[in-house]
Amino acid sequence: MNLKKHTLPGTVLPIAAFVALMFALLGSCVNPDLFIPRAVQGMLDLTKWSFSGPVPAAMDGEWEFYPGRLLDPGFFSGAEVSEGDASAIPVAGGSGGIASAGANPWFIEMPDSGVWSSLKVDGKPLSPYGCATWRLRFVLPPGSGDAAIRIPEIFSASRVFLDGELAFSAGVPAATKEDTVPWYRTGVVRIDSTPGVHELVIQAANFGERRGGINRSLWIGSVMSVQTSYIRSLAMDLIVFGSLLTIGIYHLFLFGIRRKDRSPLWFGIFCIIIAARSLLYGERFAFDLFGGVPWEVFNRLDHLTFYIGIPVFSAYIMHIFDRDISRIAMNAYQILGLAFALMLFFPPTVFNVTVVWYELITGVYVLYLLFIILRALFRRREGALTTMIGIFIFLCFGINEILFNMGMINTFNSLSIGLVLFLFAQSVLIAMRFSKAFDESEHLGRSLLNLNESLRRFIPQEFFMLLKREEVAEIRLGDQVEKNMTIMFSDIRRFTLLAEQLGAAKTFEFLNDYFGRIGDVIRANGGFIDKYLGDGFIALFPVSPDAALKTAIGIQRVVTEFNAARAAESLPPIEVGIGLNYGPLILGTVGEEHRMDTTVIADSVNLCSRLEGLCKHYGKGIIVPFEFLDLLEDPAAYHWRYLGLIRVQGRKKPVETVHIYDGLEDETYAMFDSSKTKFEEALHAYRNGDYEAAMHSFRALAVETPDDPAVFTFITQIHRLMTSGLVDEWDGIDTPAK
């Protein structure tokens, strides 16, 4: 099979990887003279920042930080704040309560130290559970116009005050777990653009997550730039969700179409899991969409997607690189994922801590998966190159994300784009596998079709129809059906002598030429050949007996034409005997498990064979039972002569027979037809016991029709009776000599 068209990863994906790299590095050309504001000692000077630009400014730098306290903006009114030492900062959850006026803050770097559990007091990290307050003063320049601040997620309940007024809230932060209502929100708040100093105070409390505080930058700029940034981020989350959901559902449909390959199943499930997870991160759109759902439910769903996401992706990798991955390692990791998922039945303070261990295990396992993919690439496994290109694209966008967050390049958060492109690369891989499987299926289908067509040459289509089967593969040993049909048995006279004269090759050439001529005649009248028997055949006619008789006459005419062609080549003519009979028969399959054949079982088949054998005694043509004429629509339309009762081998009951000579060459037809009356008169005398008169009449016919075998058959029979003294014992039934 030609596989050259499976070259998508060799063309499209390298181009996509190159574009991704260029995109990731495009923003590295940052103007070194660009002013980047930074907070110092809790003060952010924005007087040199242009609010008319398209990009907002990150409010990073040194912020005032008050751990263990929820301080209202009024607390800072008229208070002189100066940097204090670490010993003045109580550990969260301590007994210090709310600080009094004049308490010293700790100036921390935002957002690097925004999560307070990363801070230490006397060498000990602060507890992730508790509350805290951040404060930043910033100076707006004249002419800044309408300004706004973009608020990120804050763990895990928060309030934001601008110039003493509540501007934003997510949940209810409190000093105790019982009073805290956790919730996640992001958003944009407008600020008074009056030139001068403004105050931003943030309260946060956390008693459920393993970290509390702020881990992302706040952004300030014109309303247009901040809203654009927020909408772009939200739109990107929704695009990621929609894209991954679509890819996931699509691959589930692919699996439904072709269940043999489970890689689309696991990949589809993984995409749907990541799609759901994308709504729980970033702008946390799920919290806005399903506002009535408790925070604990979202928190558990967040962890659940992590616990099952990587094991599902591992199952996908196993089906792609099944010869390279260790099933023991994969099963062990999946069992661990299930075990850690059971921790979700415990409170958040438990599973938010145990997830750290699972993250470490996952990190090791991801490295193992990378090793598997690299080894598969080295071994030139199908799909390894595509997977590595997808990983390369994802890493490019990941580097861009890191550099952007560090302020080293001027692009935007693009990790979600890298994730989509990575998964797109995997979908391309699955599409290639599906396409290859489809091509192989088409190839096998064509081969099977050719095989079926070839087998139909051995097993006729009509046989399938009678057994109510459509394909060879559907036929089972013992399938059978009982029907009333007309059976035709035909044989070439003196074929053994002819075959000896022709030789092996010429004999087969002769037979194929002969059968090729009569096959169309049989099919044209609704019959089919059940079996070839050397120089003879058995044909069946599910339709009327007239169709079978017309076929037999047509065969005799074909033989006449065939003999004319042989005479032109100075070859001797052939004679064909045909027997017809109508009756019940059973068609079916016989044999054993490894070898079976079709067959026809019936007494009528045996009788048909014996009738054909009578042709060598009574003349070439067609011999049928006398009762067969009653089945014809118009028996008078055919030319025949009566042969009387004949005893055939294998049957106790004699058969009353007639000889039909339609279709024979003109001379033979004229001979039989012109002598019919005299022949039947002689036969009548013979049947009535007037042997002398019968012998006289048959001998006269022998002179007139010396080529009529029936005349000499009856002369021989009469002579045997007269000379053997069995005249009085004869029962009127003829038994032709063998």
Residue pairs with C-beta under 8 A, 6 or more apart in sequence:
1 439
1 440
1 443
3 436
3 439
6 432
6 435
6 436
8 428
8 431
8 432
9 385
9 386
9 389
9 428
9 429
9 432
10 385
12 428
13 385
13 386
13 389
13 390
13 425
13 428
14 389
16 389
16 393
16 421
16 425
17 389
17 392
17 393
17 396
20 392
20 393
20 396
20 397
20 418
20 421
21 396
23 396
23 397
23 400
23 411
23 414
24 396
24 397
24 399
24 400
24 411
24 414
25 400
25 409
26 411
27 400
27 404
27 409
27 410
27 411
28 403
28 408
28 409
30 408
30 409
30 410
35 48
35 49
36 57
36 58
36 407
37 44
37 45
37 46
37 48
37 49
37 57
37 61
38 44
38 60
38 61
39 59
39 60
39 61
39 62
39 63
39 110
39 136
39 138
40 61
40 62
41 62
41 83
41 107
42 62
42 63
42 64
42 81
42 105
42 107
42 135
42 136
42 137
43 136
43 137
43 138
43 139
44 59
44 61
44 136
44 137
44 138
44 139
45 138
45 139
46 57
46 138
46 139
46 140
46 141
46 144
46 220
47 139
47 140
47 141
48 141
49 57
49 141
51 141
51 143
51 144
51 145
51 147
51 221
51 222
52 145
52 222
53 221
53 222
53 225
54 225
54 228
55 221
55 225
55 229
55 410
56 150
56 219
56 220
56 221
56 222
56 225
56 226
56 229
57 219
57 220
57 221
58 217
58 218
58 219
58 407
59 110
59 136
59 138
59 149
59 200
59 217
59 218
59 219
59 220
60 109
60 110
60 111
60 217
60 407
61 109
61 110
62 107
62 108
62 109
62 110
63 107
63 108
63 110
63 134
63 135
63 136
64 81
64 105
64 106
64 107
64 134
64 135
64 136
65 105
65 106
65 107
65 108
65 113
65 116
65 119
65 132
65 133
65 134
66 89
66 99
66 103
66 105
66 106
66 132
66 133
66 134
66 135
67 89
67 90
67 91
67 92
67 106
67 116
67 119
67 126
67 130
67 132
68 89
68 90
68 91
68 92
68 93
68 94
68 96
68 130
68 131
68 132
69 96
69 97
69 98
69 99
69 131
69 132
69 133
70 98
70 131
70 132
70 133
70 173
70 174
70 175
70 203
70 205
71 98
71 99
71 133
71 135
71 201
71 203
72 161
72 201
73 161
73 163
73 164
73 199
73 201
74 164
75 98
75 99
75 101
76 135
76 199
76 201
79 101
79 102
80 102
81 104
81 105
81 135
82 104
83 104
83 105
83 106
83 107
84 103
84 104
84 105
84 106
85 104
86 106
86 120
86 121
86 122
87 121
87 122
88 103
88 104
88 106
89 106
89 121
90 96
91 121
91 124
91 126
91 127
92 116
92 126
92 127
92 129
92 130
92 131
92 132
92 212
93 127
93 129
93 130
98 175
105 135
106 119
108 114
108 119
110 134
110 136
110 214
110 217
110 218
111 214
111 215
111 216
111 217
112 118
113 119
114 134
114 213
114 214
114 215
114 216
115 128
115 155
115 211
115 212
115 213
115 214
115 215
116 126
116 128
116 130
116 132
116 212
116 213
117 125
117 126
117 127
117 128
117 210
117 211
117 212
117 213
118 125
119 125
119 126
120 126
128 206
128 209
128 210
128 211
128 212
129 177
129 206
129 207
129 212
129 349
130 205
130 206
130 207
130 212
131 173
131 174
131 175
131 180
131 203
131 204
131 205
131 206
131 212
132 203
132 204
132 205
132 212
132 213
133 201
133 202
133 203
133 204
134 201
134 202
134 204
134 214
135 199
135 200
135 201
135 202
136 199
136 200
137 197
137 198
137 199
137 200
138 197
138 198
138 200
138 220
139 196
139 197
139 198
140 147
140 191
140 193
140 194
140 195
140 196
140 198
141 195
142 195
143 195
144 193
144 195
144 222
145 193
145 222
145 223
146 190
146 193
146 222
146 223
147 190
147 191
147 193
147 220
147 221
147 222
147 223
147 226
148 188
148 189
148 190
148 191
148 220
148 221
148 222
148 223
148 226
148 227
149 162
149 188
149 189
149 191
149 200
149 218
149 219
149 220
149 226
150 186
150 187
150 188
150 218
150 219
150 220
150 226
150 229
150 230
151 160
151 168
151 185
151 186
151 187
151 188
151 189
151 218
152 186
152 214
152 215
152 216
152 217
152 218
153 170
153 184
153 185
153 186
153 216
153 284
154 170
154 202
154 204
154 213
154 214
155 204
155 206
155 209
155 211
155 212
155 213
155 214
155 215
156 171
156 182
156 183
156 184
156 204
156 205
156 206
156 207
156 208
156 209
156 212
156 295
157 170
157 171
157 172
157 173
157 174
157 180
157 181
157 182
157 183
157 204
157 205
157 206
158 168
158 169
158 170
158 171
158 173
158 202
158 203
158 204
158 205
159 166
159 168
159 169
159 173
159 202
159 203
160 166
160 167
160 168
160 169
160 189
160 200
160 201
160 202
160 203
161 167
161 199
161 200
161 201
161 202
161 203
162 189
162 191
162 192
162 198
162 199
162 200
163 191
163 192
163 198
163 199
164 199
167 189
167 191
168 185
168 187
168 189
169 185
170 183
170 184
170 185
171 180
171 181
171 182
171 183
171 184
171 295
172 179
172 180
172 181
173 180
173 203
173 204
173 205
174 180
174 181
174 205
175 205
176 207
177 207
180 205
180 206
180 207
181 295
182 206
182 207
182 208
182 209
182 295
182 299
183 287
183 295
184 284
184 287
184 295
184 298
185 284
185 287
185 288
186 230
186 283
186 284
187 230
188 223
188 226
188 227
188 230
190 223
191 198
191 220
192 198
200 218
202 214
204 212
204 213
204 214
205 212
206 212
206 213
207 349
208 295
208 296
208 299
208 348
208 349
208 352
209 299
209 348
209 352
210 352
210 353
210 355
210 356
217 405
219 226
219 229
220 226
221 229
230 283
232 412
233 282
233 283
233 413
234 282
234 283
234 285
236 282
236 413
236 416
236 417
237 278
237 279
237 281
237 282
237 283
237 285
237 416
238 285
239 420
240 275
240 278
240 416
240 417
240 419
240 420
241 275
241 278
241 279
241 285
242 275
243 275
243 420
244 271
244 272
244 274
244 275
244 278
244 420
244 423
245 271
245 272
245 275
247 268
247 271
247 423
247 424
247 427
248 267
248 268
248 269
248 270
248 271
248 272
248 275
249 268
249 272
250 268
250 427
251 264
251 265
251 267
251 268
251 271
251 427
251 430
252 264
252 265
252 268
252 269
252 272
254 264
254 268
254 430
254 434
255 261
255 262
255 264
255 265
255 268
258 264
258 434
258 437
260 437
261 319
261 433
261 434
261 437
262 315
262 319
263 316
263 319
263 320
263 430
263 433
264 430
264 434
266 312
266 313
266 315
266 316
266 319
267 316
267 426
267 427
267 430
269 312
270 309
270 312
270 313
270 316
271 423
273 305
273 308
273 309
273 312
274 305
274 309
274 419
274 423
276 301
276 305
277 302
277 305
277 306
277 309
278 416
279 285
279 286
279 289
280 286
280 298
280 301
280 302
280 305
281 302
282 416
286 298
287 298
296 348
299 348
299 352
300 344
300 348
300 351
303 341
303 344
303 351
303 352
303 355
304 341
304 344
306 355
306 358
306 362
307 337
307 338
307 340
307 341
307 344
307 358
308 337
308 341
310 333
310 337
310 362
310 365
310 366
311 330
311 333
311 334
311 337
311 338
314 330
314 333
314 334
314 365
314 369
315 330
315 334
316 426
317 325
317 369
317 372
317 373
318 325
318 327
318 330
320 383
320 387
320 429
320 433
321 372
321 373
321 376
321 381
321 383
321 384
323 381
324 372
324 375
324 376
324 379
324 381
325 369
325 372
329 365
329 368
333 361
333 365
336 358
336 361
337 358
340 351
340 354
340 355
340 357
340 358
343 350
343 351
343 354
343 355
344 351
370 391
373 384
373 387
373 388
373 391
374 388
376 383
376 384
376 387
377 384
377 385
377 387
377 388
382 433
383 429
383 432
383 433
386 425
386 426
386 428
386 429
386 432
387 425
387 426
387 429
389 425
390 421
390 422
390 423
390 424
390 425
390 426
390 429
391 422
393 418
393 421
393 422
393 425
394 418
394 419
394 421
394 422
395 418
396 418
397 414
397 415
397 417
397 418
397 419
397 421
398 415
398 418
400 409
400 411
400 414
400 415
400 418
401 413
401 414
401 415
401 418
403 409
403 411
404 410
404 411
404 412
404 413
404 414
405 413
451 472
452 471
452 472
455 472
456 464
456 472
459 472
459 475
459 598
460 528
460 529
460 530
461 528
462 528
462 540
462 542
463 528
463 530
463 587
463 598
464 470
464 471
464 472
464 475
466 481
466 483
466 542
466 587
467 475
467 479
467 480
467 481
467 587
467 588
468 481
469 475
469 479
475 589
476 589
477 589
477 590
477 591
477 592
477 593
477 596
478 588
478 589
479 588
479 589
480 586
480 587
480 588
480 589
481 586
481 587
481 588
482 584
482 585
482 586
482 587
483 542
483 584
483 585
483 587
484 582
484 583
484 584
484 585
485 540
485 541
485 542
485 582
485 583
485 585
486 527
486 540
486 541
486 543
486 544
486 545
486 547
486 548
486 580
486 581
486 582
487 538
487 539
487 540
487 541
487 580
487 581
487 582
487 583
487 585
487 600
487 602
487 604
487 605
487 608
488 522
488 527
488 538
488 539
488 540
488 541
488 548
488 551
488 552
488 578
488 579
488 580
488 608
489 536
489 537
489 538
489 578
489 579
489 580
489 605
489 608
489 609
489 611
489 612
490 536
490 537
490 539
490 552
490 555
490 576
490 577
490 578
490 579
490 612
491 533
491 535
491 536
491 576
491 577
491 612
491 613
492 498
492 514
492 535
492 536
492 574
492 575
492 576
493 574
493 575
493 576
493 577
493 615
493 616
493 620
494 575
495 534
495 535
495 574
498 507
498 510
498 572
498 574
499 507
499 535
502 510
511 535
513 562
514 562
514 574
515 532
515 537
517 558
517 561
517 562
518 555
518 558
519 529
521 551
521 554
521 555
521 558
522 528
522 529
522 539
522 551
522 555
524 551
524 554
525 541
525 543
525 547
525 548
525 550
525 551
525 554
526 541
526 542
526 543
526 547
527 539
527 540
527 541
527 542
527 543
527 547
527 548
527 551
528 539
528 540
529 537
529 538
529 539
530 537
530 538
530 539
530 540
530 587
530 598
530 600
531 537
531 538
531 598
531 600
536 612
538 600
538 605
538 608
539 548
539 551
540 585
540 587
540 600
541 547
541 548
541 551
544 631
544 633
545 580
545 582
545 628
545 631
545 632
546 632
546 633
548 580
548 582
549 580
549 622
549 624
549 632
549 638
549 660
552 578
552 580
552 622
552 660
552 663
553 622
553 638
553 660
553 662
553 663
554 663
555 576
555 578
555 663
556 576
556 578
556 620
556 621
556 622
556 662
556 663
556 664
557 663
559 574
559 575
559 576
560 663
560 664
560 665
562 574
563 573
563 574
563 665
566 572
566 573
566 574
567 573
575 615
575 620
576 620
577 612
577 613
577 614
577 615
577 616
577 620
577 621
577 623
578 612
578 615
578 621
578 622
578 623
579 607
579 608
579 609
579 610
579 611
579 612
579 613
579 614
579 615
579 622
579 623
579 624
580 608
580 611
580 622
580 623
580 624
580 628
581 604
581 605
581 607
581 608
581 611
581 624
581 625
581 628
582 604
582 628
582 631
583 602
583 603
583 604
583 607
584 602
584 604
585 600
585 601
585 602
585 604
585 605
586 600
586 601
586 602
587 598
587 599
587 600
588 598
588 599
588 601
589 596
589 597
589 598
589 599
590 596
590 597
590 598
590 599
591 597
603 651
606 650
606 651
607 625
607 648
607 651
607 655
610 648
610 649
610 650
610 651
610 655
611 623
611 624
611 625
611 648
611 655
611 657
612 623
613 648
614 623
614 643
614 646
614 648
614 657
614 736
615 621
615 623
616 709
617 709
617 710
617 713
617 736
617 737
618 643
618 659
618 709
618 710
618 713
618 736
619 659
619 661
619 672
619 708
619 709
619 710
620 664
620 668
621 659
621 660
621 661
621 662
621 663
621 664
621 672
622 659
622 660
622 661
622 662
622 663
623 643
623 657
623 658
623 659
623 660
624 657
624 658
624 660
625 655
625 656
625 657
625 658
626 642
626 656
626 657
626 658
627 656
628 658
629 635
629 638
629 640
629 658
632 638
638 660
638 662
639 660
639 661
639 662
639 669
639 672
639 673
639 676
640 658
640 659
640 660
640 661
640 662
641 658
641 659
641 661
641 672
641 676
641 679
641 680
642 658
642 659
642 680
642 683
643 657
643 658
643 659
643 683
643 710
644 656
644 657
644 683
644 687
644 732
644 734
645 654
645 655
645 656
645 657
645 732
645 733
645 734
646 654
646 655
646 656
646 657
646 733
646 734
646 735
646 736
647 654
647 655
647 733
647 734
647 735
648 654
648 655
654 733
659 672
659 710
661 668
661 669
661 672
661 673
662 669
663 669
664 672
668 707
671 705
671 707
671 708
672 705
672 708
675 701
675 704
675 705
675 708
678 697
678 700
678 701
678 704
679 701
679 708
679 710
679 711
681 697
682 693
682 694
682 697
682 698
682 701
682 714
683 694
683 714
685 691
685 693
685 694
685 697
686 694
686 698
686 714
686 718
687 732
689 727
691 718
691 721
691 722
691 727
694 714
694 718
695 715
695 718
695 719
695 722
698 711
698 714
698 715
698 718
699 715
701 708
701 711
702 708
702 711
702 712
702 715
705 711
713 736
714 734
716 737
717 734
717 736
720 726
721 727
721 730
